[in-house]
Amino acid sequence: MASGNIKVNPDTPDEYSVELTDGEVLHIGRRPAPGGVKKLILPYPEVSGQHAEIRCNADGWTIMDRNSTNGTTINGKVCVSGEEYPLRHGDEVRIAQYQLRVFPPQMEFELDADEGEDDSQDRTQYSIKFMNATILVGDIKKFTTLMETYAASPEIVMGAAQRIFESLNDEINKNYGQLEKIAGDAIMAYWAGDSSSEGARIPAYQACHTALKLREVIAKLGKDKRMWPFEDYPLNLDIALATGPVAAGALGHSSGNPAVLGDTANLVFRLEKLIGDDRPGDIIVDGNTFTLSNDRCNFEYMGSYNIKGKTKAVEVYRLLSTRN
């Protein structure tokens, strides 16, 4: 039975290891667990009683935040409570002031060389598919500055960000979107379609509609001090949308949310950076998204922009409202 380990507070005098084997579930939290439950106890007030859990499956390890108060991060990215995230060799998990470095078993080295190569190729081909999609990226405005202000207690900011992203994810799910990932201060989701005219139009409109709904959610949350307690930093979410072909799927043994890769994904992140400080909370879209949804939404033309990685200038529009 394959085994791996977790190093707690690695590279410090307080470092220690916890060994795990396939089939085990490691509960992490401040309170002791009943007999028979394997638990890593982190005795610190900012750690919730039942904070997170790591599942050790034969096809890979995953971690899930258990609705903790102050959140869990993987390599600096906030975990959405209740979502399972794959863990890879050397990943850094942060819980309050505790750092966990995970080392799942590297199963691929137990296969014969020829068999491993063929099997890996088959799995990759099986788990990746190409599709047309509208991708949404939302980025919390001035998050880096906020983190610098609260450098002594970053868990306050990360906890607030987790609460915000949970609410945004709920809205995305209600509007038929798929959360792809949360990366620090940004959330990424997509609406998949097909190559037909209507098959692309519906996801583009759904994404535009959701972007406007997210702006309403942000406006409401920003007034709630329990959700966003930073009076000197108004809550704004810059949003960009782009439509086009993407490659989606999990690579290798990964069992978490699928990765969305390709030129469209690169474009949407670069579009979001066009939103200036003078228009916080703007929603901008590329020409493809505009063409597919301009019969149902109102837009304002912003101009043609040279975007890194694109050989032709990109037409950019500001989303104003839907027509119904």
C-alpha positions in Angstrom: 0.0 0.0 0.0 1.5 3.3 -1.1 2.3 5.9 1.6 3.3 9.5 1.7 3.8 12.2 4.3 3.0 15.7 5.4 5.6 17.9 7.0 4.2 20.4 9.5 6.1 23.7 9.7 8.9 22.5 7.4 12.4 23.9 7.6 11.9 25.1 11.1 13.0 23.7 14.5 9.4 22.7 15.1 9.2 20.5 12.0 7.5 17.1 12.3 6.0 14.6 9.9 2.7 12.8 9.6 2.7 9.6 7.5 -0.4 8.7 5.5 -1.4 5.7 3.4 -3.9 5.0 0.7 -7.5 5.0 2.0 -6.9 7.1 5.0 -8.6 10.4 5.8 -6.7 12.9 7.9 -8.9 15.4 9.8 -7.2 18.7 10.6 -8.4 21.0 13.4 -8.0 22.5 16.8 -10.1 20.0 18.7 -9.3 16.3 19.4 -11.2 13.7 17.5 -13.1 10.6 18.8 -11.2 7.3 18.9 -10.5 5.7 15.6 -10.3 9.0 13.7 -6.9 10.1 12.5 -6.5 13.8 13.2 -3.7 16.4 13.0 -4.3 18.7 15.9 -3.2 22.3 15.4 -3.7 24.0 18.8 -4.1 27.7 17.8 -7.2 29.9 18.2 -7.4 30.8 14.5 -7.7 27.1 13.6 -11.3 25.9 13.6 -12.3 22.8 15.6 -12.9 20.8 12.3 -10.9 22.9 9.9 -10.0 20.7 6.9 -9.5 17.1 5.8 -7.0 15.4 3.5 -8.3 12.3 1.6 -5.6 9.8 0.5 -7.0 8.0 -2.5 -5.1 5.6 -4.8 -5.4 8.0 -7.7 -4.2 11.0 -5.7 -4.6 13.1 -2.5 -7.1 15.9 -2.2 -7.8 18.5 0.5 -11.2 20.1 1.4 -11.8 23.0 3.7 -14.6 22.2 6.2 -16.3 25.6 6.4 -13.5 26.9 8.6 -13.6 30.5 10.0 -10.3 31.6 8.7 -9.8 29.5 5.6 -7.3 27.2 4.0 -4.9 28.1 1.1 -2.9 26.0 -1.3 0.2 27.6 -2.7 -1.3 31.0 -1.7 -4.7 30.3 -3.3 -7.8 30.4 -1.2 -9.8 27.1 -1.1 -13.6 27.4 -1.5 -15.2 25.5 1.4 -16.6 22.2 0.5 -14.6 21.9 -2.8 -12.0 19.2 -3.1 -8.6 20.3 -4.5 -5.9 17.9 -5.8 -2.6 17.9 -3.9 0.7 17.5 -5.7 4.2 16.7 -4.6 5.6 19.7 -2.6 2.4 21.7 -2.4 2.2 24.2 0.4 -1.0 24.3 2.5 -1.5 27.2 4.9 -3.8 27.0 8.0 -3.5 30.0 10.3 0.2 30.2 11.1 0.8 26.6 10.3 2.5 25.5 7.1 2.0 22.0 5.7 4.1 20.6 2.9 2.5 17.6 1.3 4.3 14.6 -0.3 1.8 12.2 -1.8 3.2 8.9 -3.1 4.4 9.2 -6.7 2.6 6.2 -8.1 3.9 6.6 -11.7 7.4 5.4 -10.7 6.0 2.0 -9.6 5.0 1.2 -13.3 7.2 -0.3 -15.9 8.7 2.4 -18.1 6.9 1.3 -21.3 3.6 0.6 -19.5 3.8 3.9 -17.6 4.3 5.9 -20.8 1.4 4.3 -22.6 -0.9 4.5 -19.6 -0.1 8.1 -19.0 -0.7 9.0 -22.6 -4.1 7.3 -22.6 -5.2 9.0 -19.4 -4.2 12.4 -20.8 -6.1 11.9 -24.0 -9.1 10.7 -22.1 -9.3 13.5 -19.6 -8.8 16.5 -21.9 -11.4 17.7 -24.3 -11.7 20.7 -26.6 -14.8 22.9 -26.4 -16.1 26.4 -27.1 -16.6 28.4 -23.9 -17.1 31.9 -22.5 -14.6 32.4 -19.6 -15.2 34.9 -16.8 -12.4 36.3 -14.6 -13.1 38.5 -11.6 -10.4 40.2 -9.7 -10.8 42.0 -6.3 -9.6 45.6 -6.8 -6.5 46.7 -4.8 -6.2 43.4 -3.0 -2.4 43.5 -3.0 -2.5 46.9 -1.2 -5.0 45.5 1.3 -2.8 42.5 2.0 0.2 44.9 2.6 -1.9 47.0 5.0 -2.8 43.8 7.0 0.6 42.1 6.7 0.6 41.4 10.4 -2.7 39.5 10.2 -3.2 38.3 6.7 -5.7 35.7 7.8 -8.3 38.5 8.3 -8.0 39.4 4.6 -7.9 35.8 3.4 -10.9 35.0 5.5 -12.9 37.9 4.1 -11.8 36.9 0.5 -13.0 33.3 1.1 -16.4 34.5 2.3 -16.7 36.8 -0.8 -15.7 34.0 -3.2 -18.1 31.6 -1.6 -21.0 34.0 -2.3 -19.8 34.6 -5.9 -19.5 30.9 -6.5 -23.1 30.4 -5.3 -24.2 33.0 -7.9 -22.1 31.4 -10.6 -23.7 28.0 -9.9 -27.2 29.4 -9.9 -26.5 30.7 -13.4 -25.2 27.4 -14.9 -21.5 28.3 -14.7 -18.7 26.1 -13.7 -16.1 27.3 -11.2 -12.6 26.6 -12.6 -10.4 28.0 -9.9 -9.8 30.7 -7.3 -6.3 32.1 -7.5 -5.5 34.5 -4.6 -7.7 37.6 -5.3 -9.2 36.3 -8.6 -12.1 33.9 -9.4 -12.4 32.1 -12.8 -15.4 30.4 -14.2 -16.7 29.3 -17.6 -19.9 28.5 -19.6 -19.4 25.7 -22.1 -21.1 25.5 -25.5 -20.6 23.9 -28.9 -19.6 25.0 -32.3 -23.1 25.8 -33.5 -24.3 29.4 -33.6 -26.9 29.0 -30.8 -24.6 26.7 -28.9 -22.1 29.5 -28.5 -24.7 32.3 -28.0 -26.4 30.9 -25.0 -23.2 30.5 -22.9 -22.0 33.9 -23.8 -25.3 35.5 -22.7 -25.3 33.4 -19.5 -21.8 34.6 -18.7 -22.8 38.3 -19.4 -25.9 37.9 -17.3 -23.9 36.4 -14.4 -21.2 39.1 -14.6 -23.9 41.7 -13.9 -25.4 39.6 -11.1 -21.9 39.3 -9.5 -21.6 43.1 -9.5 -24.9 43.2 -7.6 -23.6 40.7 -5.1 -20.4 42.6 -4.6 -22.3 45.8 -4.0 -24.4 44.1 -1.3 -21.4 42.3 0.4 -19.3 45.5 0.4 -21.9 47.2 2.7 -21.9 44.3 5.1 -19.1 44.8 7.7 -19.3 41.1 8.7 -18.4 40.1 5.2 -16.0 43.0 4.3 -14.7 44.8 7.4 -12.3 47.2 5.5 -13.8 50.7 5.5 -10.8 52.2 3.8 -10.9 49.7 0.9 -14.3 49.6 -0.9 -15.1 46.2 -2.3 -14.9 46.2 -6.1 -14.6 43.3 -8.6 -13.1 43.9 -12.0 -14.6 41.4 -14.5 -13.5 40.4 -18.0 -15.1 37.9 -20.4 -13.7 36.2 -23.5 -15.2 33.5 -25.8 -13.4 31.0 -27.9 -12.0 27.5 -28.0 -10.4 26.1 -24.9 -8.9 22.8 -23.8 -10.5 21.6 -20.6 -9.8 18.6 -18.3 -7.7 17.2 -15.6 -4.2 16.1 -16.4 -2.8 12.7 -15.2 -4.3 11.6 -11.9 -5.8 14.9 -10.9 -9.4 14.6 -9.6 -10.1 18.2 -8.8 -11.8 20.9 -10.9 -10.7 20.8 -14.5 -8.1 23.2 -15.8 -9.2 25.5 -18.6 -6.2 26.2 -20.9 -5.5 27.9 -24.2 -5.4 31.3 -25.9 -8.9 32.3 -24.7 -7.9 31.8 -21.1 -4.8 33.8 -21.6 -6.8 36.6 -23.3 -9.4 37.0 -20.5 -6.7 37.5 -17.8 -5.0 40.2 -20.0 -8.4 41.9 -20.7 -9.1 42.2 -17.0 -5.8 44.2 -16.6 -7.2 46.8 -19.0 -9.6 48.0 -16.3 -8.2 51.1 -14.7 -8.4 52.5 -11.2 -10.7 55.2 -12.5 -13.5 52.6 -13.3 -13.4 50.0 -10.5 -15.9 47.2 -10.9 -16.1 47.5 -14.7 -17.1 44.6 -16.9 -15.4 44.3 -20.2 -15.7 41.7 -23.0 -13.9 40.7 -26.2 -15.3 41.0 -29.7 -16.5 37.4 -29.8 -18.5 37.8 -26.6 -20.0 41.0 -27.9 -21.0 39.5 -31.3 -22.7 36.5 -29.6 -24.7 38.5 -27.0 -25.2 42.0 -28.4 -28.8 41.2 -29.3 -29.6 40.6 -25.6 -27.2 43.0 -23.9 -26.2 46.6 -24.0 -22.5 47.4 -24.6 -20.3 50.5 -25.0 -17.4 50.3 -27.5 -14.1 50.9 -25.8 -11.7 50.6 -28.7 -9.2 48.3 -30.3 -6.3 47.1 -28.2 -3.0 45.3 -28.9 -2.9 42.4 -26.4 0.2 40.4 -25.7 0.1 37.1 -27.5 -2.4 38.2 -30.1 -1.2 39.0 -33.7 -4.3 41.2 -34.4 -5.8 43.9 -32.2 -8.7 42.9 -30.0 -12.0 44.8 -30.1 -13.1 45.5 -26.5 -16.5 46.5 -25.2 -17.9 47.5 -21.8 -20.9 45.5 -20.7 -23.7 47.8 -19.4 -26.8 45.8 -18.9 -29.1 43.1 -20.3 -32.1 44.1 -22.4 -34.7 42.1 -20.5 
